[in-house]
């Protein structure tokens, strides 16, 4: 306090009377900021995760109790993640303009982007619908499209407005499905733009849901590792330190 008073007297002696009040206020604020010491309980930068759930107006993302959504995933607006589904790190599901649904036991892998337009130029539904037992490969982009049950979308694929992938179909990695294009059931497509390659065998179609189930089983291991989305883990770390357990 003595140092603060000395600084204030020196400052006021060199400042015009009309500016003394303003200058004193600034000096006091600066000295007070230096005197503040951060609390030991303050949440550090490493723990300041981004907001996973972003409500938009009346719309709040819905996540089933047994669904796995990684901590750095962003869900905004009209997003529904159903039972057994999983959304992996870095993905963004933007339901700001229309609905996005991830069906039962489906998975959206790393750094995918799912979006939906107000309306589709093809007249088909403009929401983005991923039905059950679907695997969406990493870095894929889906916008106002429909993926029917038991399909595989390869990594880095793009599905544009109004596109439809029918059941028991596979889209190879890096494929681009133009607006309004339909991928018929039981077929393998690939390329930019996506073209028919061959018809899938019965054995290949049986493997599609097995892949989704395997990823669902893997997501359960991740689910058990993550504590609830809060700051309770700070208390857990303190408790571990008190017991001498290395973190």
C-alpha positions as CSV (number, residue, x, y, z in Angstrom):
1,X,0.0,0.0,0.0
2,X,2.9,2.3,0.7
3,X,4.2,1.7,-2.8
4,X,0.8,2.4,-4.2
5,X,0.5,5.7,-2.4
6,X,4.0,6.8,-3.5
7,X,3.2,6.0,-7.1
8,X,0.0,7.9,-6.8
9,X,1.6,11.1,-5.4
10,X,4.3,11.1,-8.1
11,X,1.8,10.7,-10.8
12,X,-0.6,13.4,-9.6
13,X,2.2,15.9,-9.2
14,X,3.1,15.6,-12.9
15,X,-0.5,15.6,-14.2
16,X,-2.9,18.6,-14.8
17,X,-5.7,18.9,-12.2
18,X,-8.4,18.1,-14.8
19,X,-6.7,14.7,-15.6
20,X,-5.8,13.7,-12.1
21,X,-9.0,11.7,-11.4
22,X,-8.6,9.7,-14.6
23,X,-4.9,9.1,-14.1
24,X,-5.4,8.0,-10.5
25,X,-8.1,5.5,-11.5
26,X,-5.8,4.0,-14.1
27,X,-2.9,3.8,-11.6
28,X,-5.0,2.1,-9.0
29,X,-6.3,-0.4,-11.5
30,X,-2.8,-1.3,-12.7
31,X,-1.5,-1.7,-9.2
32,X,-4.5,-3.8,-8.2
33,X,-4.0,-6.1,-11.2
34,X,-0.4,-6.7,-10.2
35,X,-1.4,-7.5,-6.6
36,X,-3.9,-10.2,-7.7
37,X,-2.5,-13.7,-7.4
38,X,-4.3,-16.5,-9.2
39,X,-5.9,-19.1,-7.0
40,X,-4.4,-22.6,-6.9
41,X,-7.9,-24.0,-7.8
42,X,-8.2,-21.9,-10.9
43,X,-8.9,-24.0,-14.0
44,X,-5.9,-24.0,-16.2
45,X,-5.9,-23.5,-19.9
46,X,-5.4,-27.2,-20.6
47,X,-8.8,-27.9,-19.1
48,X,-10.7,-25.2,-20.9
49,X,-12.3,-27.4,-23.5
50,X,-14.5,-25.9,-26.3
51,X,-18.3,-26.0,-25.9
52,X,-19.5,-29.4,-27.1
53,X,-23.2,-28.6,-26.9
54,X,-24.4,-25.4,-28.6
55,X,-28.1,-24.6,-28.3
56,X,-29.5,-22.4,-31.1
57,X,-32.8,-20.7,-30.3
58,X,-35.3,-23.4,-29.2
59,X,-33.1,-26.2,-30.6
60,X,-30.8,-28.2,-28.2
61,X,-28.7,-31.1,-29.4
62,X,-29.8,-34.5,-28.0
63,X,-27.4,-37.3,-27.1
64,X,-28.6,-40.7,-26.0
65,X,-27.3,-42.0,-22.7
66,X,-25.2,-44.7,-24.2
67,X,-23.9,-42.7,-27.2
68,X,-20.3,-41.7,-27.3
69,X,-19.4,-38.1,-28.3
70,X,-15.8,-37.2,-28.0
71,X,-15.0,-34.1,-25.8
72,X,-13.8,-31.9,-28.7
73,X,-16.8,-32.6,-31.0
74,X,-19.2,-29.7,-31.7
75,X,-22.9,-30.3,-31.9
76,X,-25.0,-27.3,-32.7
77,X,-28.8,-26.9,-33.0
78,X,-31.0,-29.7,-34.4
79,X,-28.7,-32.6,-33.9
80,X,-29.7,-36.0,-32.5
81,X,-27.2,-38.8,-31.7
82,X,-29.2,-42.0,-31.1
83,X,-28.5,-45.1,-29.0
84,X,-25.2,-46.8,-29.5
85,X,-24.0,-44.2,-32.0
86,X,-20.5,-42.6,-31.7
87,X,-19.1,-39.3,-32.9
88,X,-15.3,-39.2,-32.9
89,X,-12.8,-36.4,-32.1
90,X,-12.8,-33.3,-34.2
91,X,-16.1,-33.7,-35.9
92,X,-18.6,-30.9,-36.4
93,X,-22.4,-31.5,-36.7
94,X,-24.1,-28.2,-37.6
95,X,-27.9,-28.4,-37.3
96,X,-28.4,-24.6,-37.6
97,X,-30.5,-24.7,-40.8
98,X,-32.0,-28.2,-40.7
99,X,-32.0,-31.5,-38.8
100,X,-29.1,-33.9,-38.5
101,X,-29.6,-37.4,-37.2
102,X,-27.1,-40.1,-36.4
103,X,-28.9,-43.5,-36.2
104,X,-28.6,-46.5,-33.9
105,X,-25.0,-48.0,-33.8
106,X,-23.8,-45.7,-36.5
107,X,-20.5,-43.8,-36.3
108,X,-19.1,-40.5,-37.5
109,X,-15.3,-40.8,-37.5
110,X,-12.6,-38.2,-37.0
111,X,-13.0,-34.7,-38.3
112,X,-16.1,-35.2,-40.3
113,X,-18.4,-32.3,-41.1
114,X,-22.2,-32.8,-41.2
115,X,-24.4,-29.9,-42.3
116,X,-27.9,-29.3,-43.7
117,X,-29.3,-26.6,-46.0
118,X,-32.7,-24.8,-45.7
119,X,-34.0,-26.7,-48.7
120,X,-32.7,-29.1,-51.4
121,X,-32.7,-28.1,-55.1
122,X,-33.7,-31.6,-56.0
123,X,-36.9,-31.4,-53.9
124,X,-35.7,-34.3,-51.7
125,X,-35.5,-33.8,-47.9
126,X,-33.0,-31.2,-46.9
127,X,-32.1,-32.7,-43.5
128,X,-29.0,-34.9,-43.1
129,X,-30.1,-38.4,-42.1
130,X,-27.7,-41.2,-41.2
131,X,-29.6,-44.3,-40.4
132,X,-28.6,-47.4,-38.4
133,X,-25.3,-49.4,-38.7
134,X,-23.7,-46.8,-40.9
135,X,-20.0,-46.0,-40.9
136,X,-18.9,-42.6,-42.0
137,X,-15.1,-42.5,-42.7
138,X,-12.8,-39.8,-41.3
139,X,-12.6,-36.3,-43.0
140,X,-15.9,-36.8,-44.9
141,X,-18.4,-34.0,-45.7
142,X,-22.1,-34.7,-45.7
143,X,-24.6,-32.0,-46.6
144,X,-28.4,-32.5,-46.8
145,X,-28.1,-36.1,-47.8
146,X,-29.6,-39.5,-46.7
147,X,-27.6,-42.6,-45.9
148,X,-29.9,-45.6,-45.5
149,X,-29.2,-48.5,-43.1
150,X,-26.0,-50.6,-43.3
151,X,-23.8,-48.5,-45.5
152,X,-20.1,-47.6,-45.5
153,X,-18.9,-44.1,-46.6
154,X,-15.2,-44.1,-47.2
155,X,-12.7,-41.6,-45.9
156,X,-12.6,-38.1,-47.5
157,X,-15.9,-38.6,-49.3
158,X,-18.3,-35.8,-50.1
159,X,-22.1,-36.2,-50.3
160,X,-23.8,-33.2,-51.7
161,X,-27.4,-31.9,-51.4
162,X,-30.1,-34.4,-52.1
163,X,-27.9,-37.3,-52.6
164,X,-29.1,-40.7,-51.5
165,X,-27.1,-43.8,-50.6
166,X,-29.4,-46.8,-50.4
167,X,-29.0,-49.7,-48.0
168,X,-26.2,-52.2,-48.3
169,X,-24.0,-49.9,-50.4
170,X,-20.4,-48.9,-50.1
171,X,-18.8,-45.7,-51.2
172,X,-15.0,-45.9,-51.6
173,X,-12.6,-43.4,-50.1
174,X,-12.4,-40.0,-51.8
175,X,-15.7,-40.3,-53.7
176,X,-17.8,-37.3,-54.5
177,X,-21.6,-37.8,-54.9
178,X,-23.1,-34.9,-56.8
179,X,-26.4,-33.3,-55.8
180,X,-29.4,-35.5,-56.3
181,X,-27.4,-38.6,-57.2
182,X,-28.7,-42.0,-56.0
183,X,-26.4,-44.9,-55.1
184,X,-28.6,-48.0,-55.6
185,X,-28.7,-50.7,-53.0
186,X,-26.1,-53.4,-52.9
187,X,-23.5,-51.6,-55.1
188,X,-20.0,-50.3,-54.8
189,X,-19.3,-46.8,-56.2
190,X,-16.2,-44.7,-56.4
191,X,-14.6,-41.7,-58.0
192,X,-15.2,-38.0,-58.6
193,X,-18.0,-37.9,-59.6
194,X,-18.9,-41.3,-58.1
195,X,-19.5,-44.0,-60.7
196,X,-20.7,-47.6,-60.5
197,X,-17.9,-50.1,-59.9
198,X,-19.6,-53.5,-59.3
199,X,-22.3,-55.2,-57.3
200,X,-21.4,-56.3,-53.8
201,X,-21.4,-60.0,-52.9
202,X,-23.7,-61.3,-50.2
203,X,-20.7,-61.8,-47.9
204,X,-19.6,-58.2,-48.3
205,X,-23.1,-56.9,-47.4
206,X,-23.0,-59.0,-44.2
207,X,-19.7,-57.4,-43.2
208,X,-21.1,-53.9,-43.3
209,X,-23.1,-54.0,-40.0
210,X,-20.3,-56.0,-38.3
211,X,-17.9,-53.1,-38.9
212,X,-20.4,-50.7,-37.3
213,X,-20.8,-53.0,-34.3
214,X,-17.0,-53.4,-33.9
215,X,-16.6,-49.6,-33.8
216,X,-19.5,-49.4,-31.3
217,X,-17.6,-51.8,-29.0
218,X,-14.5,-49.8,-29.3
219,X,-16.4,-46.6,-28.5
220,X,-17.5,-48.2,-25.2
221,X,-13.9,-48.4,-24.1
222,X,-13.4,-44.7,-24.8
223,X,-16.7,-43.9,-23.1
224,X,-15.5,-45.5,-19.8
225,X,-12.3,-43.5,-19.9
226,X,-14.0,-40.1,-20.0
227,X,-15.3,-38.6,-16.8
228,X,-18.6,-36.6,-16.9
229,X,-18.3,-33.3,-18.8
230,X,-17.5,-31.0,-15.9
231,X,-14.7,-30.0,-13.6
232,X,-15.0,-33.0,-11.3
233,X,-11.8,-34.5,-12.8
234,X,-9.9,-31.7,-11.0
235,X,-11.1,-33.1,-7.6
236,X,-10.1,-36.6,-8.8
237,X,-6.6,-35.4,-9.6
238,X,-6.3,-33.7,-6.2
239,X,-7.5,-36.9,-4.5
240,X,-4.9,-38.9,-6.4
241,X,-2.1,-36.5,-5.4
242,X,-3.2,-36.8,-1.8
243,X,-2.8,-40.5,-2.0
244,X,0.5,-40.3,-3.8
245,X,-0.8,-41.7,-7.1
246,X,0.9,-40.4,-10.2
247,X,-1.4,-38.8,-12.7
